[in-house]
Amino acid sequence: MLQCCPTTDGSGAIVVGAGRRTSRDILVESSAMVSGRPWDHRNDDVWGFSCVRRAGAQALAEAGRSIEEINVFEVHDAFTIGEITTLEALGVAEVGGGGELAVSGHTARSGPQPVNPSGGLLSRGHPLGATGTAQLAEIVWQLRGDAGRRQVRRHEVGMVETMGGGAAGMDGNACVVTVLST
């Protein structure tokens, strides 16, 4: 039971605009959404891996960045294995090496690439449609330096990965990866 986040209620809103430049503005460098493909069960990858990999590669390419340039991540971790497989799909670790990122401290709040300083879905719950909004809010707070006790040291470039769905026969319904910066 503690391996899965609870489904919760929630809502959120984000204001996106162009032309307004203040010191508090956060730049959306890229945002990529991909749809899941039919899953034939012959692929060795875990469910959703391909969807996350494609969205991540597209978002990084559009932003002109490499995964090593990301300072802080908020990833969809509805299940404990989610963070590990997502970081592998995004290229932060090789396939099979995602678990070592946590053990080594790489993804800790004080590590080189902190992941889910908010605690992620496993700590706050999963308000389904509002999950991505909560993840974006956390990265904006991190990039602005407004995250309080959760604040990470390096916070110039952040990435949000959120995915969802579970339609029969699909490798994830959709995944969105967004790169933001100060």
C-alpha positions in Angstrom: 0.0 0.0 0.0 2.8 2.4 0.7 4.3 1.8 -2.7 1.5 3.7 -4.5 0.4 7.3 -4.0 -3.1 8.0 -2.9 -5.5 9.5 -5.4 -6.7 12.9 -4.1 -8.8 15.9 -4.9 -7.1 19.1 -6.1 -7.0 21.9 -8.6 -4.6 24.5 -9.8 -4.0 27.3 -12.3 -1.0 28.6 -14.0 -0.6 32.0 -15.6 1.4 31.9 -18.9 2.1 35.0 -20.9 4.5 36.7 -23.3 6.1 40.1 -23.2 6.1 40.6 -19.4 9.6 40.5 -18.1 10.2 40.8 -14.4 12.8 39.2 -12.2 10.1 36.7 -11.0 9.3 35.5 -14.5 10.3 32.0 -15.4 11.0 31.1 -19.0 9.3 28.0 -20.5 12.1 26.9 -22.8 10.2 23.9 -24.2 7.2 21.7 -23.5 6.7 18.4 -25.4 3.7 16.2 -25.3 3.7 12.7 -26.9 0.9 10.2 -27.0 1.4 6.6 -26.1 1.7 4.0 -28.7 0.1 0.5 -28.9 2.0 -1.8 -26.5 2.7 -5.2 -28.0 4.3 -6.6 -24.8 7.3 -7.7 -26.9 9.3 -4.7 -25.8 11.6 -5.3 -22.8 11.0 -1.7 -21.5 8.6 -1.1 -18.6 5.2 0.4 -19.2 5.5 4.1 -20.1 9.2 4.1 -20.7 9.1 4.8 -24.4 6.5 7.6 -23.9 8.7 9.3 -21.4 11.9 8.8 -23.4 10.3 10.4 -26.5 8.8 13.4 -24.7 12.1 14.0 -22.8 14.2 13.8 -25.9 11.9 16.2 -27.7 11.8 18.7 -24.9 15.6 18.7 -24.5 16.1 19.1 -28.2 13.6 22.0 -28.4 15.3 23.7 -25.4 18.8 23.1 -26.9 19.9 21.4 -23.7 21.4 18.2 -22.5 20.0 16.2 -19.5 23.2 17.1 -17.6 22.2 20.8 -17.6 19.0 20.2 -15.6 19.5 21.3 -12.0 16.2 20.1 -10.4 13.5 17.7 -11.5 9.8 17.0 -10.6 8.9 13.7 -12.0 5.7 11.6 -11.9 6.2 9.1 -9.2 2.8 7.6 -8.6 4.5 4.4 -7.6 7.9 4.0 -6.0 9.5 2.5 -9.1 8.3 5.6 -11.1 11.2 7.9 -10.2 13.8 5.2 -11.1 12.3 4.3 -14.4 11.6 7.9 -15.4 15.2 9.0 -14.7 16.4 6.1 -16.8 14.0 7.0 -19.6 15.1 10.7 -19.5 18.7 9.6 -19.7 19.8 10.7 -16.2 21.0 7.1 -15.7 21.5 4.1 -17.9 18.8 1.5 -17.9 19.2 -0.5 -14.7 21.1 2.3 -13.0 18.3 4.5 -11.8 18.2 3.0 -8.3 21.8 3.8 -7.7 21.1 7.6 -8.2 19.1 7.6 -4.9 21.6 5.4 -3.1 24.6 7.6 -4.1 22.8 10.9 -3.2 22.8 12.1 -6.8 19.0 12.8 -6.5 18.9 14.1 -2.9 18.0 17.7 -2.2 21.7 18.4 -1.7 22.8 16.3 -4.7 23.9 17.3 -8.2 20.4 16.7 -9.7 17.7 16.8 -7.0 14.5 14.9 -7.8 11.1 15.7 -6.4 12.2 18.1 -3.6 8.4 18.5 -3.0 8.3 14.9 -1.9 6.5 14.0 -5.2 3.1 12.3 -5.5 4.0 9.7 -2.9 4.0 12.4 -0.2 1.4 14.8 -1.4 -1.0 12.6 -3.3 -2.1 12.5 -6.9 -4.9 14.9 -7.8 -5.0 13.4 -11.3 -5.7 16.4 -13.6 -3.9 18.8 -11.2 -0.8 16.8 -10.7 1.1 18.4 -13.5 0.2 21.9 -12.3 1.5 21.0 -8.8 4.8 19.8 -10.3 5.1 23.0 -12.4 4.4 25.1 -9.3 7.2 23.3 -7.4 9.7 23.9 -10.1 8.8 27.6 -10.4 9.2 28.0 -6.7 12.6 26.2 -6.9 13.8 28.4 -9.8 12.6 31.6 -8.0 14.4 30.5 -4.8 11.0 30.5 -3.0 10.8 26.8 -1.9 11.7 27.4 1.7 13.1 24.3 3.5 12.8 22.3 0.2 15.0 24.8 -1.7 17.8 23.2 -3.7 21.3 24.8 -4.1 21.5 25.0 -7.9 18.2 26.2 -9.4 18.6 27.8 -12.8 17.1 25.0 -15.0 14.3 22.7 -14.0 12.4 19.9 -15.7 8.9 18.6 -15.1 7.8 15.1 -16.4 4.3 14.0 -16.0 2.5 11.2 -17.6 -0.8 9.5 -17.3 -3.3 7.0 -18.5 -3.7 3.4 -18.6 -5.9 2.6 -21.5 -5.8 -1.0 -22.4 -3.2 -1.8 -24.9 -1.4 1.6 -24.8 2.2 2.3 -23.5 1.0 5.2 -21.5 -1.7 7.5 -22.8 0.4 10.7 -22.8 3.5 12.2 -21.4 4.5 15.9 -21.1 8.0 17.1 -20.4 8.7 20.8 -19.8 12.0 22.6 -19.4 12.0 25.9 -17.5 14.7 28.3 -16.5 15.3 31.6 -14.8 
